[in-house]
Amino acid sequence: MARYTGSKTKKARTFGEAIFGPDRSFDKRKYPPGQHGPSRRRKQKSDYAVQLKEKQKAKYTYGVLERQFRNLFESASRKSGVTGEILLQYLEARLDNVVYRLGIAPTRNAARQLVSHKHILVNGILNNVPSTRLRPDDVISVRNKSRGVEVILDSISNNSKAKKWAWLEWNSDRMEGKFLEYPQRESIPENINEQLIVELYSK
């Protein structure tokens, strides 16, 4: 399965945000990477550079490769409604993201690994494709044989204090969740300016 395997801290510093989750190394050096450190004078970026950076930030945040991202955008642009918002809804509806949001895994990367290693069921059927786009009322559960996996148990136990998402429903006793609906833009916490992405692809 193709995915980004480089330095997460360096990539987070590029965007100025801890896009991969809490990172102590990032907290110590929140300035962009480079041999001259924070003292380096940065040139003003062009509109294209700003738009491209926003697209890259969305890609790395959700762990999506270029072709996948482009396909998602094209699907969103064919739907009636606000293209940027629909794009984010499609990203949120990915199976790996929902496994992460439900608290079954501590990070999106961990969620992607759980799915690809056949620990997750969708509507009672084994699904090992992290990019699967869920639909309203789809049920996501942990496979019976996998309910003793340490990373899953640890993540679920720490999930009791986690924020509950309005578009998801979770039953910890059954290790089962439901994707209720596509989230509204104001409910998606990621700091992404989706309009810049739309402008980039509209050129």
HELIX and SHEET records of a PDB file:
HELIX    1   1 LYS A    8  PHE A   15  1                                   8    
HELIX    2   2 ARG A   24  LYS A   28  1                                   5    
HELIX    3   3 GLY A   37  SER A   39  5                                   3    
HELIX    4   4 ASP A   47  TYR A   62  1                                  16    
HELIX    5   5 GLU A   66  ARG A   78  1                                  13    
HELIX    6   6 THR A   83  GLU A   92  1                                  10    
HELIX    7   7 LEU A   95  ARG A  101  1                                   7    
HELIX    8   8 ARG A  108  SER A  116  1                                   9    
HELIX    9   9 ASN A  144  SER A  146  5                                   3    
HELIX   10  10 GLU A  150  SER A  157  1                                   8    
HELIX   11  11 ASN A  158  LYS A  161  5                                   4    
HELIX   12  12 ARG A  185  SER A  187  5                                   3    
HELIX   13  13 GLU A  194  TYR A  201  1                                   8    
SHEET    1   A 5 ILE A 125  LEU A 126  0                                        
SHEET    2   A 5 ILE A 120  VAL A 122 -1                                        
SHEET    3   A 5 ASP A 138  VAL A 142 -1                                        
SHEET    4   A 5 GLU A 176  PHE A 179 -1                                        
SHEET    5   A 5 LEU A 168  ASN A 171 -1                                        
END                                                                             
